[in-house]
Amino acid sequence: MSATQAAIVLLKQVVNQAQAAAEALRHYQGACESGQADLPSALRLSDLRSCLEDVEGTYLIRLFASFEATLRRYWSGPLGRKTRPQAKHLVDRVAAHRKMPHDVLTAADRARSFRNALVHGGVAPPMTLAEARRALCVYLSYLPRDW
Amino acid sequence: MKRDEWITAVTGLCADVKRWSEARGWWVQSAELALSERRLGDYTVPALMIALPGAQRLHLDPIGADIIGADGRVDLLIYPSLNRMILLRRGGEWRLFTDSMVEWPLPWDEDTFVKLVAALPGQ
């Protein structure tokens, strides 16, 4: 498997893990509500509900972290750069180097903005995990096959 | 680059590659590719699939005209190895780059195309 394919597979795995976590939480929540399972004493059902509500956001942060790690490897490896740019500059500069379509960069940058809003607060147009994965995978597909 | 200019450029590129390929007995299939770009809207451009000797295929895939640092991009992708070369439109000319974005030292013409097909590992 090429470096780029491996990076894309990693993003797909993050989304699969999010789906697994959400399903497990739903199942556990249902079991607790019907009395078939007990919650640890420190937890309430509301904790499970809020956890379930936050699954997409939590895994979107992981998704972007995996994407950013790939770009940083590409930046310091094949591109031979010694700097450590902020994520926005990294995404912009790799896109410029790879001559990507503007729309591809814009979609990846939307995922970055939403991730920033989740981590630091602020306002950004929301994105589902599936939308973010699609945008980041399309971006990664413009990297060389092997590097 | 305006949409009509871009479509005209890709149409000319496909016509050249089709002619060069058929002159060597390579089977060429033409297709229409639907593209959607925010600044240019929805449109179709020609694309090609060329059957090369040794069960390899070369796809000429237009990527778009709204490209960072260029007036348009077309990828030459060889199957099944997925090795890729990139044609960028700049100043009204096609310029060839490797997948690592190193500019190919030869002009884009029939001779370069044929050498490229011979050099790109397909498997």
Interface residues (C-beta under 8 A of the other chain):
Chain A: S2 P78 A95 A96 H97 R98 K99 M100 P101 H102 D103 L105 T106 P144 R145 W147
Chain B: E37 R38 R39 I63 G64 D66 I67 I68 G69 A70 R73 L82 N83 R84 I86 L88 F97 D99 S100 M101
